[in-house]
Each structure stands twice: as C-alpha cells, then as structure tokens.
Amino acid sequence: MSVAVACKAAAGSRLSAFASRSSRWAIACRAASHKVTFRHPAGDEKTFQCTADRSLLEGALAAGIEPPHLCITGSCGVCAARVLAGNVERADFMLDDKQQECGFALLCTTFPRSDVTILTNQETELHTIPYGL
C-alpha cells in the first residue's frame, strides 16, 4: 500500500484515531486544519485551529487553552462537551448512542472534520442522560 493510500485509509477509520495517536504516524500525513470554537456555558468563547489528526483536547492544549480534563483517554468524562455545529469524528467508547445523539462528545477522543463549535464544561449535563438506554 502506498504512503498516501495508507494515510487516507488510517484517517477514515474510527479506531485509527487511537492507533495514529499512539504510533504518532511513522510518516508525516497532511491533515486538514479546522477552526474550532469553544463556548463556555457562561458565554466566553475561544477559537483556535486544530488539525484533523489531533483530538479537540490536544488542539486546545497546543493553543494554550485549558478546558476541563483529567485522564486524556476517554474514561473519566471530565472533558465532556456538546457539539453545537460542524462535523466531528468520535472515538468515544465511553459514550453510548443516546448520549452521542444528544450531541455529547469527549474532547480527548473527538477529532474535527470541519469547522466546529463546541459547548464545553458539560460533565454534569452528560450524567443527566441515562447510560445504556
């Protein structure tokens, strides 16, 4: 498989998000950059650029923005947020279908696929949706 095909194939799979992060790609892939806007419930907004191969949390931290986070693996839920606009790829094994349908995502396991607007600080709200229903 050619380098370009391998890069495209890896970028298209949900599980590849974790594989690409752990191996940090043996090759340099060109990744699209997207405008990400984090909106705090109090109304404050912060905007930054995030490449498609970085999670929203990684992109925010690289831009000097510190949203709530703890584990960075998707297991604690502290970085819970809601996607208000745009397209993302979720690798959220901790969120069930209902929670994802309600727009919830974990910043540490969610990757931008277009310009996006994200409502941050949603851990408490996430837990109002019963898990597994």
C-alpha positions in Angstrom: 0.0 0.0 0.0 1.4 3.4 -0.9 2.1 6.0 1.7 -0.8 8.2 0.5 -3.3 5.4 0.5 -2.1 4.2 4.0 -2.6 7.7 5.3 -6.1 8.1 3.8 -7.1 4.6 5.0 -5.9 5.3 8.5 -7.7 8.6 8.7 -11.0 7.1 7.7 -11.4 4.6 10.5 -12.7 5.3 14.0 -10.2 3.0 15.6 -7.3 4.6 13.7 -7.7 7.7 15.8 -6.2 5.8 18.7 -3.7 4.0 16.6 -2.4 7.1 14.9 -2.1 8.9 18.2 -0.2 6.0 19.8 2.2 5.5 16.9 2.3 9.2 16.1 2.5 8.1 12.4 5.7 6.7 11.0 5.1 9.1 8.1 4.0 12.7 8.0 0.4 13.0 6.8 -1.0 16.3 5.7 -4.0 16.9 7.8 -6.7 19.5 7.2 -6.9 22.3 9.7 -10.2 23.4 11.1 -11.4 26.4 13.1 -12.6 25.2 16.5 -14.7 27.5 18.8 -15.0 26.5 22.4 -18.0 28.2 24.0 -18.2 28.2 27.8 -21.7 28.0 29.3 -21.1 31.5 30.8 -20.7 32.8 27.2 -16.9 33.2 26.9 -15.6 31.9 23.6 -12.1 30.9 22.5 -11.2 30.0 18.9 -8.2 28.1 17.7 -7.0 26.0 14.7 -6.9 22.2 15.1 -5.7 19.7 12.6 -7.8 16.6 11.8 -5.2 14.3 13.2 -5.4 15.9 16.7 -8.2 15.5 19.2 -10.0 18.6 20.2 -8.3 18.5 23.6 -4.8 18.2 22.0 -5.5 21.1 19.7 -6.8 23.2 22.6 -3.9 22.5 24.8 -1.5 23.2 22.0 -3.2 26.6 21.5 -2.8 27.4 25.2 -6.5 26.7 26.1 -7.1 24.5 29.1 -10.6 23.0 29.1 -11.5 20.7 31.9 -9.8 17.4 31.5 -8.2 14.6 33.6 -7.4 11.2 32.0 -7.0 12.2 28.3 -8.2 8.6 27.3 -11.9 9.0 27.4 -12.6 7.1 30.6 -13.3 9.9 33.2 -15.8 12.1 31.4 -14.4 15.3 32.8 -13.8 16.8 29.3 -17.5 16.1 28.2 -18.7 18.7 25.7 -21.6 19.2 23.2 -21.1 19.6 19.5 -23.2 22.6 18.6 -22.2 23.0 14.9 -19.9 21.2 12.5 -18.8 17.6 11.9 -16.6 15.6 14.2 -15.3 12.0 14.4 -15.9 10.5 17.8 -13.9 7.6 19.1 -15.9 7.7 22.3 -16.1 4.2 23.7 -17.5 5.5 27.0 -20.5 7.3 25.4 -23.5 5.3 24.3 -25.5 6.0 21.2 -28.1 8.1 23.0 -25.5 10.4 24.6 -23.9 10.8 21.2 -27.3 11.5 19.6 -27.8 14.3 22.2 -24.6 15.9 20.9 -22.2 14.8 23.6 -18.6 14.1 22.9 -15.4 13.7 24.9 -12.8 16.3 23.8 -9.9 13.9 24.3 -11.4 11.3 21.8 -13.1 13.6 19.3 -11.5 14.9 16.1 -12.6 17.8 13.9 -13.8 17.0 10.4 -15.0 20.6 9.6 -15.1 23.9 11.4 -16.9 23.2 14.7 -18.5 25.0 17.6 -18.3 23.1 20.9 -20.1 23.8 24.2 -17.5 22.9 26.9 -17.9 22.1 30.6 -20.7 19.5 30.1 -19.7 16.8 32.5 -22.7 17.3 34.8 -25.1 17.5 31.9 -23.7 14.3 30.4 -24.8 12.4 33.5 -28.4 13.5 33.1 -28.6 11.1 30.2 -29.0 7.6 31.5 -26.2 5.4 30.2 -27.2 2.4 28.0 -30.8 3.3 27.3 
